[in-house]
Amino acid sequence: MRTAAERTGSSDPAPDERPPAPKGARARPRLAALAAGALPVLAFPRAGLDWFAWVALVPGLLVVRSAATGREAAVRGWWFGAGFLAAALYWLIPNIGPALALVATGAGVLWAGWGFAAWALLRPGRLLAALVVVPSVWVAGEWARSWHALGGPWALYGATQWRHPAVLSLASLGGVWLVTFALVAVNTAVAMVLVTRSAPVAVLATLIALSGPALYTPSSEAVGRPMRIALVQPGVVDGPDRRFADGERITSALPAADLVVWGESSVGFDLDRRPDLVARLTALARAHGPLLVNEDARDASGRIAKSAVFIGPDGVQGRYVKNRLVPFGEYIPLRRELGWVARISEAAKEDRLPGTGLVLMRAGGGPDAVTFAPLVCFESAFPDLSRAVARRGARLIVYESATSTFQDSWAPAQHASLGAVRAAETGRPVVQAALTGVSAAFDAKGRRLAWSDTSRRGSVLVEVVPAGGRTPYDRFGDYVAWLAVGVVLVSGAFAVRTRRGR
């Protein structure tokens, strides 16, 4: 009677027939998976090895494929995910301390299915299934961990390509999820080449890598005249009085602009109770252009919120309260159970008050007025927010940010780079004013217009062209993620049925 290996024509033993490894021999490959999980982080800023994203997953794929059983492959995938998250979020240590290990270990389980899929499909004769299922499992896992209650979408793999508008063309079609899918598919094909030594697979990997430029069709269009926007970056300044004064001083030296943007927490006072500060900001708006500042202060009721406040020549004209708060930085999830984290780290001592919805504002008057959407800091990580404001009519997306807690880490550059991805997805120009850097600006295709790093102090002037129209991603949303979930469910059901048949 022929073995499964003989029936498939493969020289490798069938996965089911491999004897399980002794317990003592499991540690080394699992540690290898943990280390392999840290490698892809080198494709993000600051390391910035963007090209590495196309092959960075290959070591992990080969480690999980070499497992003796599907269960062991899933465990190795879990370790890979823990290594990836620990490396990608290392800068959170001041906020959550040793709890980072718990976060990485808990969320790392989302890569278990990816490990199992790679183990089952990186075999001769299964190329097409591997190129569909393995990337789909990765995308489905990323989409799941992007839920705000699970921490939010930081270090999505597709964001590694922020400096390449041609690749980001895929984001206009299917969001960052489609960029991620293409990257993981190429990694899978490269791993398959190493396993099968197949030249056609190498050609297929190249075609996938070139799919962005080939498929791109511009879907947004310029609307109105170019806008001159000033981004104010005073740097690390202690104390709300000095911070306000530095923002005021930098703004006073600016030429007239269509919009002046201050960073997150630039105003450490409740403006409703400080008419004197409102008067000073209003005077700046008359002389230099309307201001978007950010209030981070306790209000009359005793609650604290992060609010984007729009100041025109006649005073306060609009307000937006930050909706998506930073876990542990601005609130502690399940504070009753996890409140102990605040005693051993710099986690939030009290929860900020979240907003209740998105807001659009208008800069200028008459036919030259431009509708823009203010969003705050961490909200640039969420594709659904930028897509929502674009659908509501925003011609420009403005982020206010502050990353002073993580000033010397890779976080500020990673954060600023997300503006390019959001711009490509929505077909809208994006600007970000960071209190301590990085401040940045991108056009409607995600091309970088300005970049003021954390070492700089002062302001940066940039000219952006407002844009309208809708990209396919604006119209259809997260359909790539939904399709990935569907592929995972169907392939999972097929795997269960096959196993029962055996």
Buried (B, 14 or more C-beta within 10 A) or exposed (E): EEEEBEEBEBEEEBBEEBEEBEEEEBEEBBBBBBBBBBBBBBBBBEEBBBEBBBBBBBBBBBBBBBBBBBBBBBBBBBBBBBBBBBBBBBBBBEBBBEBBBEBBBBBBBBBBBBBBBBBBBBBBEBBEBBBBBBBBBBBBBBBEBBEBEBBBBBBBBBBBBBBBBBBBBBBBBBBBBBBBBBBBBBBBBBBBBBBBEBEEBBEBBEEBBEBBEEBBEEBBEBBBBEBBBBBBBBBEBEEBEEBBBBBBEBBEEBEEBBBBBBBBBBBBBBBBEBEEBBEBBBBBBEEBBBBBBBBBBBBEEEEBBBBBBBBBBEBBBBBBBBBBBBBBBBBBBEBEEBEEBBEEBBBBEBBBBBBEEBBBBBBBEEEEEBBBBBBBBBBBBBBBBBBBBBEEEBBBBBBBBBBBBBBEBBBBBBBBBBBBBBBBBBBBBBBBBBBBBBBBBBBBBBBBBBBBBBEBBBBBBBBBBBBBBBBBBBEBBBBBBBBBBEBBEEBBEEBEEEEEEE
